[in-house]
């Protein structure tokens, strides 16, 4: 566990920040009882002499700012109480690095704490959750906090690999084992020896390979294609799934024995819309990650954060990262305004069979409302239009509509209720379709 060593002035003036960092998994060190390690950091107040610039964060100042460590200079951060949610996120990213997991919601903090404990036990882990909720980030955190941290971490997407080559890619093959095998291959499992292998989208693995994977987990050995002698491996397996594997087992698409072998310790990630307190912290981390070499890292205004927290995030954390990258592109100064926040808008494509030039690829926007066409109105009207069309295509089925749109049924019910409250011409077809 990495530790922070706050000065007496930081403890006195910025204790909420220290408490926030402790809640996110950092140990609290004291010069009186321990010496800082190579990964630990000093937290000092503005005006204090930095003891080790490359491992120091200076806190405080007259104006709001965040400056990462550059050219051997210590990192700096300053904010007031109104910006605490974003400021704590920036501070955590400065201390731990912008690639590490970030959380502020109590359930997310509990998940990270549980993952830290799981990391110390060399057991197989199954991470369930919707697409884009940070399953691979959590898997990497487990690896980085485990005794295997110095070994390789190899992430494999089972859905992205050709089914005909998946066995050879996972378990290896010998020269001449099949047509085109001009040389041998060790496979991902042997490449991950001494470290961790992440099997993402494990539900997409063909049934015949599931049996071979089960044997690998049981015997801790692989038999490369064309070989007759098994080879021992020392690998920790972390599997991820965005579908309910128990339902897949019931449907006969996933082996029950493999499910129970993988689910030694199950963890679950939640949709971003169900953990809104994470949004300011994640936004701050992503701003710092994508700010690049900017002299000043832009700070999001309260209105910008409010806009982010009002979105339902069908694309989860991955969508948030896209939105932040757009905002950084639009924000030329030191502030990210609400007008810089642009969400994805559902579009439909028009295919032309005639040879005439294609002049329009996107569906025409919904009619402009009577009030000024603000960005929020445009986005909302586009959402209603997409839901109405999908409901009609699904015969009014909310379950199928939510699945096609990539949102939860709870989010769909919320959007339908919002449309009914507005009572305009666009909302009525939604209500009629939903009640069909």
Residue pairs with C-beta under 8 A, 6 or more apart in sequence:
1 25
1 26
1 27
1 116
1 145
2 26
2 27
2 39
2 40
2 41
2 95
2 96
3 26
3 27
3 28
3 29
3 34
3 36
3 37
3 40
3 41
4 18
4 21
4 22
4 26
4 27
4 28
4 29
4 40
4 41
4 42
4 43
4 95
5 29
5 30
5 31
5 36
5 40
5 41
5 42
5 43
6 14
6 18
6 28
6 42
6 43
6 44
7 42
7 43
7 44
7 45
7 48
9 44
9 45
9 48
10 17
10 18
10 43
10 44
10 45
10 59
11 18
13 45
13 59
13 60
14 43
14 45
14 59
14 60
16 84
16 88
17 59
17 84
17 87
17 88
17 91
18 28
18 43
20 88
20 91
20 92
20 104
21 88
21 91
21 92
21 95
22 28
23 109
24 92
24 96
24 102
24 103
24 104
24 109
24 112
25 112
25 113
25 116
26 95
26 96
29 36
29 40
36 42
36 52
36 55
40 55
41 55
41 56
41 57
41 95
42 50
42 51
42 52
42 55
42 56
42 57
43 56
43 57
43 59
43 95
44 50
44 51
44 56
44 57
44 58
44 59
45 58
45 59
45 60
46 58
46 59
46 60
46 61
46 78
47 60
48 58
50 56
50 58
50 74
53 69
53 72
53 73
53 74
54 69
54 72
54 74
56 69
56 74
56 75
57 74
57 75
57 76
57 77
57 91
57 94
57 95
58 74
58 75
58 76
58 77
59 76
59 77
59 78
59 91
60 78
61 76
61 78
62 78
63 78
64 78
64 79
64 80
64 83
64 299
65 76
65 77
65 78
65 296
65 297
65 299
65 334
66 76
66 77
66 78
66 87
66 90
66 94
66 284
66 288
66 297
66 299
67 75
67 76
67 77
67 296
67 297
68 75
68 94
68 288
68 291
68 297
69 75
69 94
75 94
77 87
77 90
77 91
77 94
79 86
79 87
79 90
79 299
82 302
83 299
83 302
85 104
85 277
85 280
85 281
85 305
86 280
86 281
86 283
86 284
86 299
86 300
86 305
87 284
88 104
88 281
88 284
89 102
89 104
89 280
89 281
89 282
89 283
89 284
89 285
90 284
90 285
90 287
90 288
90 297
92 102
92 281
92 285
93 100
93 102
93 284
93 285
93 288
93 289
94 288
98 285
98 286
98 288
98 289
99 289
100 141
101 112
101 134
101 137
101 138
101 141
102 278
102 281
102 282
102 284
102 285
103 109
103 111
103 112
103 278
103 281
104 277
104 278
104 280
104 281
105 275
105 276
105 277
105 278
106 277
107 270
107 275
108 270
108 275
108 277
108 278
111 138
111 267
111 268
111 269
112 138
112 141
114 267
115 138
115 141
115 142
115 145
115 267
116 141
116 145
118 125
118 142
118 265
118 267
119 141
119 142
119 143
119 144
119 145
119 146
120 145
120 146
120 147
121 265
122 146
122 147
122 148
122 236
123 236
123 264
123 265
124 217
124 236
124 237
124 238
124 239
124 261
124 262
124 263
124 264
124 265
125 139
125 142
125 237
125 238
125 239
125 264
125 265
125 266
125 267
126 202
126 238
126 239
126 240
126 241
126 245
126 262
126 263
126 264
126 265
126 266
126 267
127 135
127 138
127 139
127 238
127 239
127 240
127 241
127 266
127 267
127 268
127 269
128 240
128 241
128 242
128 244
128 245
128 266
128 267
128 268
128 269
129 135
129 240
129 242
129 268
129 269
129 270
130 242
130 269
130 271
130 316
131 242
131 316
131 318
131 406
132 272
132 315
132 316
132 317
132 318
132 319
133 269
133 270
133 271
133 272
133 316
133 317
134 269
134 316
134 317
135 200
135 240
135 242
135 269
136 155
136 198
136 200
136 240
138 267
138 269
139 155
139 196
139 198
139 238
139 240
140 153
140 198
142 196
142 238
143 149
143 153
143 195
143 196
143 236
143 238
144 153
146 196
146 236
148 194
148 195
148 196
148 236
151 192
151 193
151 194
151 195
151 196
152 191
152 192
152 193
152 194
152 195
152 196
153 192
153 195
153 196
153 198
154 188
154 191
154 192
154 195
154 196
154 197
154 198
155 197
155 198
155 200
156 169
156 170
156 188
156 197
156 198
156 199
156 200
157 200
157 201
158 166
158 199
158 200
158 201
158 202
158 204
158 205
159 200
159 201
159 204
160 201
161 169
163 206
166 205
166 206
166 209
167 209
167 212
167 225
168 177
168 178
168 181
168 185
168 187
168 225
169 185
169 187
169 188
170 187
170 188
170 189
170 209
170 213
171 187
171 189
171 212
171 216
171 222
171 223
171 224
171 225
172 184
172 185
172 186
172 187
172 189
172 190
172 222
172 224
172 225
172 227
173 181
173 184
173 185
173 187
173 224
173 225
173 226
173 227
174 181
174 184
174 224
174 225
174 226
174 227
175 181
175 182
175 183
175 184
175 226
176 226
177 224
177 225
177 226
177 227
178 225
178 226
181 225
181 226
184 224
185 224
186 224
187 222
187 224
188 197
189 197
189 216
189 222
189 233
189 235
190 222
190 231
190 233
192 233
192 235
193 233
193 234
193 235
194 234
194 235
195 235
195 236
196 235
196 236
196 237
196 238
197 235
197 236
197 237
197 238
198 238
198 239
198 240
199 205
199 213
199 237
199 238
199 239
199 240
200 239
200 240
201 240
201 241
201 242
202 239
202 240
202 241
202 245
202 262
203 241
203 242
203 243
203 245
203 248
203 253
203 254
205 213
207 253
207 254
207 255
210 254
210 255
210 258
211 255
211 258
213 258
214 255
214 257
214 258
214 261
216 222
216 233
217 237
217 258
217 261
217 262
218 261
219 230
220 232
220 233
220 234
220 235
221 230
221 231
221 232
221 233
222 230
222 231
222 233
223 229
223 230
223 231
224 231
237 262
239 262
245 254
245 259
245 262
245 263
246 259
248 254
248 259
249 255
249 256
249 259
271 313
271 316
271 408
272 278
272 279
272 282
272 313
272 316
272 317
272 319
272 320
273 311
273 312
273 313
273 408
273 411
276 309
279 305
279 308
279 309
279 320
280 300
280 305
280 308
280 309
282 317
282 320
283 300
283 305
283 308
283 320
283 324
284 300
286 320
286 321
286 324
286 325
287 297
287 298
287 299
287 300
287 324
287 327
287 328
287 336
288 297
290 321
290 324
290 325
290 328
291 297
291 298
291 328
296 334
297 334
298 327
298 328
298 331
298 333
298 334
298 335
298 336
299 334
299 335
299 336
300 308
300 327
300 335
300 336
301 335
301 336
301 337
301 338
303 337
303 338
304 327
304 336
304 337
304 338
304 340
304 341
306 338
307 338
307 341
307 376
308 320
308 323
308 341
311 343
312 407
312 411
312 414
312 415
313 319
313 320
314 405
314 406
314 407
314 411
315 322
315 344
315 406
319 343
319 344
322 344
323 341
323 342
323 343
323 344
326 340
326 341
326 342
327 336
327 340
327 341
327 342
328 336
330 339
330 340
330 342
331 337
331 340
339 375
342 375
343 379
345 378
345 379
345 382
346 382
346 383
346 385
346 386
346 405
347 362
347 363
348 362
348 363
348 389
349 361
349 362
350 358
350 360
350 361
350 362
350 363
352 358
363 385
365 378
365 381
365 382
366 381
366 382
366 384
366 385
366 426
369 377
369 381
369 424
371 377
381 426
383 415
384 415
384 419
384 426
384 427
384 430
385 426
386 405
387 401
387 405
387 412
387 415
387 416
387 419
387 430
388 426
388 429
388 430
388 433
390 401
390 404
390 405
391 397
391 398
391 401
391 430
391 433
391 434
392 429
392 433
393 404
394 400
394 401
394 404
395 436
396 433
396 434
396 435
396 436
398 409
398 412
398 413
398 434
399 409
401 412
402 408
402 409
402 411
402 412
405 412
416 430
416 431
416 434
419 426
419 427
419 430
419 431
420 427
420 430
420 431
421 427
